[in-house]
């Protein structure tokens, strides 16, 4: 297979959250490569012939045949032959589902075995983490285009093959002796990963925080409700709390954390599918890390931390001055001014004004209030003075900035 076509095809399936692997089709392969461990769990075998039956294997791809297959466990796979290989090799994508698998379907497939708690937990987690497409016609369309690219227009075909659905009794749940240890190891791995994620957020390292999401620990949380989506939502709520704690550790004041936490809580509850939950996770980790970058006071002395946090909470107060702050914190004005400049690199007045300009930009972007009302809301009722500060900070008048935002929108 042309390397570029292979990479594109793998990336396409990965974007759909479908596992891919290059596997030989005429000999046993590692079960995990095929079905991510389903047969290994319910049958105990470390290896399996593709889809577990010789008859089924006879229908698997020949040189110009691409297959869309459904196995006895309601899992769907794609098998694509890779040309010009010394041994017959296929690119496998899947498993994926075309319908939700719940308690009734599990009982129908696995019988009484599904009532074994460890088995039910595994199966519920397994099916809930597979991508699901109610209509997979778009995948078939892609395979037709791929076949033409690989073998020429009209020289390839697609076969649809299916096994009869499983019915409990012809296999057994075979828990391994080390299953409890495996569960403990997975739990320890998830906690370790969460610690790394929190450390990254506390440092303001958005890239490192988001990279943690590539681990299965975030894509396969414990399923604790009968509704898999609810379980993912619940875990994301927990993750929101961890992110908030991490940002607080990074020096962000709770006033900022409450705002961002509420925003993500609304998005979590509004999600209607797993893909949306995953996007919320990614945005959340990045958002908290960026908040640490912009709002952390962790590098300052306790006295200056208190002053900065007070400014963030009272920037709308027109009396927010060096004299007011020195009096409020029982500090000498000259000492406070010198200490603030030493630690932040800017004067206290300049810091207050720049923070007010940031809030003004936010209000100009998100509200329809007049420039006069926005100026007052930022603690500067003098419109002319506000306009001069805004132009000095942003290079244009407030009205010009609002016009620019409107034109871009």
Order of alpha helices (4+ residues) and beta strands (2+ residues): alpha-beta-beta-alpha-alpha-beta-alpha-beta-beta-beta-alpha-alpha-alpha-beta-alpha-alpha-alpha-alpha-alpha-alpha-alpha-alpha-alpha-alpha-alpha-alpha-alpha
